[in-house]
Amino acid sequence: MARGRDEASAPAVRLSDGTLARVVTSAYGGGWELDVDGTPQSHVDLDDPTHLHFEYIARMGAVIDRLRMPRQPLTAIHLGAGALTIPRYIESTRPGSRQQVIELEPALWDLVREHLPLPRGASIRVRIGDAREGLGRLPAGLVGAADLVVSDVYSGAQTPAHLTTVEFYAEAARFLAPDGVLLVNVADGAGLAFARRQVATIATVLDHLIVLAEVQTLKGRRFGNLVIAASRAPLPTQWLPRLMAAGPHPAKVTQGDEVVEFARGARIATDADATASPKPSASVFDR
């Protein structure tokens, strides 16, 4: 694709819900964005897959960097991946990793595959379908074998309710190795009622849990993304608080008693009563 292309001529497809997905030149300098009806879903730098522009993605990358030994291949499952920013990052930093991606929209995957192609030889398998249903169709050999499961599923700007429940997280956790890590992107605003409920829900499935987010987001003062990392085993958090505090987008690592306090009083989300994540105002994505 030629750089400098304006948005009017950007490649675009209509998704099943009627929204428009486009691949546009990044407004932030360097790379491309996958945009769905005005919501930036992914940033990809084909020249440098380790360039993680979005803050919450960089925080996910920081956790992933602490899994296993440096450059050791991982087995990873991605539920919703947009333009596959994290799978590309893992392929670049840990060559030989085996990765499975479940994406709902075939048209979106066709758009990404054509205009933001994956590296040659990457072992990244993309499966089309609902993330939760797709878990049931993954190879049986992956059960108990994944070093990483990433849940970052959005329909427009919201996570669907059926991908926020204790039943869903229990199914996803089945694929984790004994020390495997579940990473979940949660978007929430004032009061953080949805995020608190997600923390409480995931904590019933996996014993060890931390939350990474910008301080003002953690205090519920502005809409933003919180990354939840959870595992059956103690998480590899050594140096992580110092790294998050250093920036370039300073964040806090909430752990231990702080997590308990964060989720205090929050109801566990079940298939019977779950809700989609809150929809942000349009101003959140103003550039």
SENUKOL-605775 format. One record per residue (C-alpha): residue in three letters; chain; x negated, y, z. Coordinates in nm, 2 decimals, always signed. Layout:
+------+-----+--------+--------+--------+
! type ! mol !   east !  north !     up !
+------+-----+--------+--------+--------+
!  ala !   A !      X !      Y !      Z !
...
+------+-----+--------+--------+--------+
END
This chain:
+------+-----+--------+--------+--------+
! type ! mol !   east !  north !     up !
+------+-----+--------+--------+--------+
!  met !   A !  +0.00 !  +0.00 !  +0.00 !
!  ala !   A !  -0.12 !  +0.35 !  -0.08 !
!  arg !   A !  -0.18 !  +0.56 !  +0.23 !
!  gly !   A !  -0.01 !  +0.90 !  +0.25 !
!  arg !   A !  +0.32 !  +0.76 !  +0.12 !
!  asp !   A !  +0.61 !  +0.97 !  +0.24 !
!  glu !   A !  +0.90 !  +0.81 !  +0.43 !
!  ala !   A !  +1.15 !  +0.86 !  +0.15 !
!  ser !   A !  +0.95 !  +0.61 !  -0.06 !
!  ala !   A !  +0.88 !  +0.37 !  +0.22 !
!  pro !   A !  +0.96 !  +0.00 !  +0.16 !
!  ala !   A !  +1.28 !  -0.08 !  +0.34 !
!  val !   A !  +1.53 !  -0.36 !  +0.39 !
!  arg !   A !  +1.88 !  -0.37 !  +0.54 !
!  leu !   A !  +1.91 !  -0.61 !  +0.83 !
!  ser !   A !  +2.20 !  -0.83 !  +0.92 !
!  asp !   A !  +2.35 !  -0.58 !  +1.17 !
!  gly !   A !  +2.34 !  -0.30 !  +0.91 !
!  thr !   A !  +2.03 !  -0.12 !  +1.04 !
!  leu !   A !  +1.75 !  -0.01 !  +0.81 !
!  ala !   A !  +1.40 !  -0.14 !  +0.86 !
!  arg !   A !  +1.11 !  +0.05 !  +0.70 !
!  val !   A !  +0.73 !  +0.03 !  +0.69 !
!  val !   A !  +0.60 !  +0.39 !  +0.72 !
!  thr !   A !  +0.27 !  +0.56 !  +0.75 !
!  ser !   A !  +0.19 !  +0.61 !  +1.12 !
!  ala !   A !  +0.24 !  +0.96 !  +1.24 !
!  tyr !   A !  -0.02 !  +0.90 !  +1.50 !
!  gly !   A !  -0.31 !  +0.87 !  +1.26 !
!  gly !   A !  -0.43 !  +0.53 !  +1.13 !
!  gly !   A !  -0.22 !  +0.23 !  +1.04 !
!  trp !   A !  +0.15 !  +0.17 !  +0.98 !
!  glu !   A !  +0.47 !  +0.15 !  +1.18 !
!  leu !   A !  +0.77 !  -0.07 !  +1.15 !
!  asp !   A !  +1.07 !  +0.15 !  +1.21 !
!  val !   A !  +1.43 !  +0.03 !  +1.26 !
!  asp !   A !  +1.69 !  +0.30 !  +1.24 !
!  gly !   A !  +1.46 !  +0.56 !  +1.38 !
!  thr !   A !  +1.32 !  +0.34 !  +1.66 !
!  pro !   A !  +0.95 !  +0.26 !  +1.62 !
!  gln !   A !  +0.92 !  -0.12 !  +1.67 !
!  ser !   A !  +0.56 !  -0.19 !  +1.60 !
!  his !   A !  +0.23 !  -0.02 !  +1.51 !
!  val !   A !  -0.02 !  -0.21 !  +1.29 !
!  asp !   A !  -0.37 !  -0.12 !  +1.19 !
!  leu !   A !  -0.47 !  -0.36 !  +0.91 !
!  asp !   A !  -0.83 !  -0.24 !  +0.92 !
!  asp !   A !  -0.86 !  -0.29 !  +1.30 !
!  pro !   A !  -0.60 !  -0.53 !  +1.45 !
!  thr !   A !  -0.75 !  -0.45 !  +1.80 !
!  his !   A !  -0.61 !  -0.10 !  +1.77 !
!  leu !   A !  -0.31 !  -0.12 !  +2.00 !
!  his !   A !  -0.15 !  +0.22 !  +1.98 !
!  phe !   A !  +0.17 !  +0.18 !  +2.18 !
!  glu !   A !  +0.10 !  +0.20 !  +2.56 !
!  tyr !   A !  +0.29 !  -0.11 !  +2.66 !
!  ile !   A !  +0.13 !  -0.32 !  +2.39 !
!  ala !   A !  -0.21 !  -0.21 !  +2.51 !
!  arg !   A !  -0.11 !  -0.32 !  +2.86 !
!  met !   A !  -0.01 !  -0.66 !  +2.73 !
!  gly !   A !  -0.34 !  -0.68 !  +2.55 !
!  ala !   A !  -0.52 !  -0.61 !  +2.88 !
!  val !   A !  -0.35 !  -0.91 !  +3.04 !
!  ile !   A !  -0.41 !  -1.13 !  +2.74 !
!  asp !   A !  -0.78 !  -1.04 !  +2.75 !
!  arg !   A !  -0.80 !  -1.20 !  +3.10 !
!  leu !   A !  -0.66 !  -1.53 !  +3.00 !
!  arg !   A !  -0.92 !  -1.81 !  +2.97 !
!  met !   A !  -1.27 !  -1.72 !  +2.87 !
!  pro !   A !  -1.34 !  -1.43 !  +2.63 !
!  arg !   A !  -1.28 !  -1.53 !  +2.27 !
!  gln !   A !  -1.15 !  -1.88 !  +2.37 !
!  pro !   A !  -0.85 !  -1.97 !  +2.14 !
!  leu !   A !  -0.51 !  -1.96 !  +2.30 !
!  thr !   A !  -0.18 !  -2.14 !  +2.23 !
!  ala !   A !  +0.09 !  -1.87 !  +2.22 !
!  ile !   A !  +0.46 !  -1.84 !  +2.16 !
!  his !   A !  +0.61 !  -1.50 !  +2.06 !
!  leu !   A !  +0.98 !  -1.43 !  +2.09 !
!  gly !   A !  +1.04 !  -1.13 !  +1.87 !
!  ala !   A !  +0.72 !  -0.98 !  +1.73 !
!  gly !   A !  +0.82 !  -0.69 !  +1.50 !
!  ala !   A !  +0.52 !  -0.65 !  +1.27 !
!  leu !   A !  +0.32 !  -0.91 !  +1.47 !
!  thr !   A !  +0.09 !  -0.66 !  +1.64 !
!  ile !   A !  +0.01 !  -0.90 !  +1.93 !
!  pro !   A !  -0.03 !  -1.21 !  +1.72 !
!  arg !   A !  -0.27 !  -1.02 !  +1.50 !
!  tyr !   A !  -0.46 !  -0.90 !  +1.81 !
!  ile !   A !  -0.50 !  -1.25 !  +1.94 !
!  glu !   A !  -0.61 !  -1.38 !  +1.60 !
!  ser !   A !  -0.88 !  -1.11 !  +1.59 !
!  thr !   A !  -1.00 !  -1.14 !  +1.94 !
!  arg !   A !  -0.96 !  -1.52 !  +1.98 !
!  pro !   A !  -1.01 !  -1.68 !  +1.64 !
!  gly !   A !  -0.87 !  -2.03 !  +1.61 !
!  ser !   A !  -0.57 !  -1.96 !  +1.83 !
!  arg !   A !  -0.24 !  -2.14 !  +1.75 !
!  gln !   A !  +0.06 !  -1.92 !  +1.75 !
!  gln !   A !  +0.43 !  -1.96 !  +1.69 !
!  val !   A !  +0.66 !  -1.66 !  +1.63 !
!  ile !   A !  +1.04 !  -1.67 !  +1.63 !
!  glu !   A !  +1.20 !  -1.38 !  +1.44 !
!  leu !   A !  +1.57 !  -1.34 !  +1.39 !
!  glu !   A !  +1.57 !  -1.14 !  +1.07 !
!  pro !   A !  +1.44 !  -1.31 !  +0.75 !
!  ala !   A !  +1.46 !  -0.98 !  +0.56 !
!  leu !   A !  +1.24 !  -0.81 !  +0.82 !
!  trp !   A !  +0.98 !  -1.09 !  +0.81 !
!  asp !   A !  +0.98 !  -1.07 !  +0.43 !
!  leu !   A !  +0.92 !  -0.69 !  +0.45 !
!  val !   A !  +0.63 !  -0.74 !  +0.69 !
!  arg !   A !  +0.48 !  -1.03 !  +0.51 !
!  glu !   A !  +0.47 !  -0.83 !  +0.18 !
!  his !   A !  +0.36 !  -0.49 !  +0.30 !
!  leu !   A !  +0.16 !  -0.58 !  +0.62 !
!  pro !   A !  +0.01 !  -0.92 !  +0.53 !
!  leu !   A !  -0.14 !  -1.14 !  +0.79 !
!  pro !   A !  -0.52 !  -1.22 !  +0.78 !
!  arg !   A !  -0.61 !  -1.51 !  +0.56 !
!  gly !   A !  -0.64 !  -1.84 !  +0.74 !
!  ala !   A !  -0.46 !  -1.72 !  +1.05 !
!  ser !   A !  -0.28 !  -2.00 !  +1.23 !
!  ile !   A !  +0.04 !  -1.80 !  +1.29 !
!  arg !   A !  +0.37 !  -1.99 !  +1.21 !
!  val !   A !  +0.68 !  -1.77 !  +1.18 !
!  arg !   A !  +1.01 !  -1.94 !  +1.23 !
!  ile !   A !  +1.34 !  -1.77 !  +1.15 !
!  gly !   A !  +1.63 !  -1.77 !  +1.40 !
!  asp !   A !  +1.75 !  -1.65 !  +1.74 !
!  ala !   A !  +1.47 !  -1.65 !  +2.00 !
!  arg !   A !  +1.66 !  -1.86 !  +2.25 !
!  glu !   A !  +1.79 !  -2.11 !  +2.01 !
!  gly !   A !  +1.44 !  -2.12 !  +1.84 !
!  leu !   A !  +1.28 !  -2.24 !  +2.17 !
!  gly !   A !  +1.48 !  -2.56 !  +2.14 !
!  arg !   A !  +1.35 !  -2.62 !  +1.79 !
!  leu !   A !  +0.98 !  -2.58 !  +1.88 !
!  pro !   A !  +0.76 !  -2.89 !  +1.86 !
!  ala !   A !  +0.79 !  -3.11 !  +2.18 !
!  gly !   A !  +0.41 !  -3.10 !  +2.21 !
!  leu !   A !  +0.42 !  -2.73 !  +2.30 !
!  val !   A !  +0.62 !  -2.80 !  +2.62 !
!  gly !   A !  +0.38 !  -2.74 !  +2.91 !
!  ala !   A !  +0.10 !  -2.64 !  +2.67 !
!  ala !   A !  +0.13 !  -2.26 !  +2.60 !
!  asp !   A !  -0.13 !  -2.03 !  +2.75 !
!  leu !   A !  +0.10 !  -1.74 !  +2.67 !
!  val !   A !  +0.47 !  -1.68 !  +2.60 !
!  val !   A !  +0.56 !  -1.32 !  +2.50 !
!  ser !   A !  +0.92 !  -1.20 !  +2.51 !
!  asp !   A !  +0.96 !  -0.87 !  +2.32 !
!  val !   A !  +1.30 !  -0.90 !  +2.15 !
!  tyr !   A !  +1.50 !  -0.60 !  +2.05 !
!  ser !   A !  +1.81 !  -0.56 !  +1.84 !
!  gly !   A !  +1.77 !  -0.19 !  +1.75 !
!  ala !   A !  +1.66 !  -0.04 !  +2.07 !
!  gln !   A !  +1.81 !  -0.29 !  +2.31 !
!  thr !   A !  +1.72 !  -0.64 !  +2.44 !
!  pro !   A !  +2.02 !  -0.87 !  +2.39 !
!  ala !   A !  +2.18 !  -0.99 !  +2.71 !
!  his !   A !  +2.13 !  -1.36 !  +2.64 !
!  leu !   A !  +1.75 !  -1.30 !  +2.64 !
!  thr !   A !  +1.75 !  -1.15 !  +2.99 !
!  thr !   A !  +1.89 !  -1.43 !  +3.21 !
!  val !   A !  +1.75 !  -1.68 !  +3.45 !
!  glu !   A !  +1.86 !  -1.96 !  +3.22 !
!  phe !   A !  +1.66 !  -1.81 !  +2.93 !
!  tyr !   A !  +1.35 !  -1.75 !  +3.14 !
!  ala !   A !  +1.37 !  -2.11 !  +3.28 !
!  glu !   A !  +1.37 !  -2.24 !  +2.92 !
!  ala !   A !  +1.08 !  -2.01 !  +2.82 !
!  ala !   A !  +0.88 !  -2.12 !  +3.12 !
!  arg !   A !  +0.91 !  -2.48 !  +3.02 !
!  phe !   A !  +0.65 !  -2.42 !  +2.75 !
!  leu !   A !  +0.39 !  -2.26 !  +2.98 !
!  ala !   A !  +0.08 !  -2.45 !  +3.08 !
!  pro !   A !  +0.04 !  -2.48 !  +3.46 !
!  asp !   A !  -0.16 !  -2.15 !  +3.46 !
!  gly !   A !  +0.01 !  -2.00 !  +3.15 !
!  val !   A !  +0.15 !  -1.65 !  +3.16 !
!  leu !   A !  +0.49 !  -1.51 !  +3.06 !
!  leu !   A !  +0.48 !  -1.15 !  +2.93 !
!  val !   A !  +0.80 !  -0.96 !  +2.90 !
!  asn !   A !  +0.86 !  -0.61 !  +2.77 !
!  val !   A !  +1.14 !  -0.43 !  +2.96 !
!  ala !   A !  +1.26 !  -0.08 !  +2.86 !
!  asp !   A !  +1.46 !  +0.12 !  +3.12 !
!  gly !   A !  +1.53 !  +0.47 !  +3.25 !
!  ala !   A !  +1.65 !  +0.65 !  +3.56 !
!  gly !   A !  +1.70 !  +0.42 !  +3.86 !
!  leu !   A !  +1.55 !  +0.12 !  +3.68 !
!  ala !   A !  +1.85 !  -0.10 !  +3.77 !
!  phe !   A !  +1.79 !  -0.32 !  +3.46 !
!  ala !   A !  +1.41 !  -0.35 !  +3.52 !
!  arg !   A !  +1.46 !  -0.44 !  +3.89 !
!  arg !   A !  +1.71 !  -0.70 !  +3.80 !
!  gln !   A !  +1.47 !  -0.85 !  +3.54 !
!  val !   A !  +1.19 !  -0.87 !  +3.80 !
!  ala !   A !  +1.43 !  -1.04 !  +4.05 !
!  thr !   A !  +1.54 !  -1.28 !  +3.78 !
!  ile !   A !  +1.19 !  -1.38 !  +3.66 !
!  ala !   A !  +1.07 !  -1.41 !  +4.01 !
!  thr !   A !  +1.32 !  -1.70 !  +4.07 !
!  val !   A !  +1.15 !  -1.89 !  +3.79 !
!  leu !   A !  +0.78 !  -1.81 !  +3.83 !
!  asp !   A !  +0.62 !  -1.75 !  +4.17 !
!  his !   A !  +0.35 !  -1.50 !  +4.08 !
!  leu !   A !  +0.46 !  -1.17 !  +3.92 !
!  ile !   A !  +0.32 !  -0.82 !  +3.85 !
!  val !   A !  +0.46 !  -0.51 !  +3.68 !
!  leu !   A !  +0.25 !  -0.27 !  +3.47 !
!  ala !   A !  +0.39 !  +0.07 !  +3.38 !
!  glu !   A !  +0.31 !  +0.44 !  +3.38 !
!  val !   A !  +0.37 !  +0.58 !  +3.73 !
!  gln !   A !  +0.66 !  +0.82 !  +3.63 !
!  thr !   A !  +0.84 !  +0.52 !  +3.46 !
!  leu !   A !  +0.79 !  +0.31 !  +3.77 !
!  lys !   A !  +0.95 !  +0.58 !  +3.98 !
!  gly !   A !  +1.25 !  +0.59 !  +3.74 !
!  arg !   A !  +1.18 !  +0.95 !  +3.64 !
!  arg !   A !  +1.17 !  +0.89 !  +3.27 !
!  phe !   A !  +1.27 !  +0.62 !  +3.02 !
!  gly !   A !  +0.98 !  +0.39 !  +2.93 !
!  asn !   A !  +0.84 !  +0.04 !  +2.90 !
!  leu !   A !  +0.75 !  -0.19 !  +3.19 !
!  val !   A !  +0.54 !  -0.50 !  +3.12 !
!  ile !   A !  +0.62 !  -0.80 !  +3.35 !
!  ala !   A !  +0.35 !  -1.07 !  +3.37 !
!  ala !   A !  +0.45 !  -1.39 !  +3.55 !
!  ser !   A !  +0.30 !  -1.73 !  +3.61 !
!  arg !   A !  +0.32 !  -2.04 !  +3.83 !
!  ala !   A !  -0.04 !  -1.98 !  +3.92 !
!  pro !   A !  -0.20 !  -1.67 !  +4.06 !
!  leu !   A !  -0.25 !  -1.41 !  +3.79 !
!  pro !   A !  -0.59 !  -1.31 !  +3.67 !
!  thr !   A !  -0.56 !  -0.95 !  +3.80 !
!  gln !   A !  -0.93 !  -0.89 !  +3.90 !
!  trp !   A !  -1.03 !  -0.55 !  +3.76 !
!  leu !   A !  -0.68 !  -0.50 !  +3.60 !
!  pro !   A !  -0.57 !  -0.22 !  +3.84 !
!  arg !   A !  -0.89 !  -0.03 !  +3.78 !
!  leu !   A !  -0.86 !  -0.08 !  +3.40 !
!  met !   A !  -0.50 !  +0.04 !  +3.40 !
!  ala !   A !  -0.58 !  +0.35 !  +3.61 !
!  ala !   A !  -0.86 !  +0.44 !  +3.37 !
!  gly !   A !  -0.64 !  +0.50 !  +3.07 !
!  pro !   A !  -0.63 !  +0.61 !  +2.80 !
!  his !   A !  -0.27 !  +0.60 !  +2.92 !
!  pro !   A !  -0.30 !  +0.56 !  +3.30 !
!  ala !   A !  -0.07 !  +0.30 !  +3.45 !
!  lys !   A !  -0.01 !  +0.13 !  +3.78 !
!  val !   A !  -0.02 !  -0.25 !  +3.86 !
!  thr !   A !  +0.26 !  -0.33 !  +4.10 !
!  gln !   A !  +0.20 !  -0.66 !  +4.28 !
!  gly !   A !  +0.25 !  -0.85 !  +4.61 !
!  asp !   A !  +0.48 !  -0.67 !  +4.86 !
!  glu !   A !  +0.53 !  -0.39 !  +4.61 !
!  val !   A !  +0.70 !  -0.63 !  +4.37 !
!  val !   A !  +0.93 !  -0.76 !  +4.65 !
!  glu !   A !  +1.02 !  -0.40 !  +4.74 !
!  phe !   A !  +1.08 !  -0.31 !  +4.38 !
!  ala !   A !  +1.33 !  -0.59 !  +4.33 !
!  arg !   A !  +1.49 !  -0.57 !  +4.67 !
!  gly !   A !  +1.87 !  -0.59 !  +4.65 !
!  ala !   A !  +1.87 !  -0.66 !  +4.27 !
!  arg !   A !  +2.11 !  -0.93 !  +4.15 !
!  ile !   A !  +1.97 !  -1.22 !  +3.94 !
!  ala !   A !  +2.09 !  -1.20 !  +3.58 !
!  thr !   A !  +2.28 !  -1.51 !  +3.46 !
!  asp !   A !  +2.44 !  -1.62 !  +3.14 !
!  ala !   A !  +2.78 !  -1.53 !  +3.30 !
!  asp !   A !  +2.71 !  -1.17 !  +3.39 !
!  ala !   A !  +2.40 !  -1.04 !  +3.20 !
!  thr !   A !  +2.39 !  -0.71 !  +3.01 !
!  ala !   A !  +2.18 !  -0.58 !  +2.73 !
!  ser !   A !  +1.90 !  -0.34 !  +2.82 !
!  pro !   A !  +2.00 !  +0.03 !  +2.84 !
!  lys !   A !  +1.99 !  +0.22 !  +2.51 !
!  pro !   A !  +1.75 !  +0.51 !  +2.52 !
!  ser !   A !  +1.85 !  +0.86 !  +2.40 !
!  ala !   A !  +1.73 !  +0.95 !  +2.05 !
!  ser !   A !  +1.49 !  +1.21 !  +2.21 !
!  val !   A !  +1.28 !  +0.93 !  +2.35 !
!  phe !   A !  +1.14 !  +0.87 !  +2.00 !
!  asp !   A !  +1.09 !  +1.23 !  +1.90 !
!  arg !   A !  +0.74 !  +1.29 !  +1.76 !
+------+-----+--------+--------+--------+
END
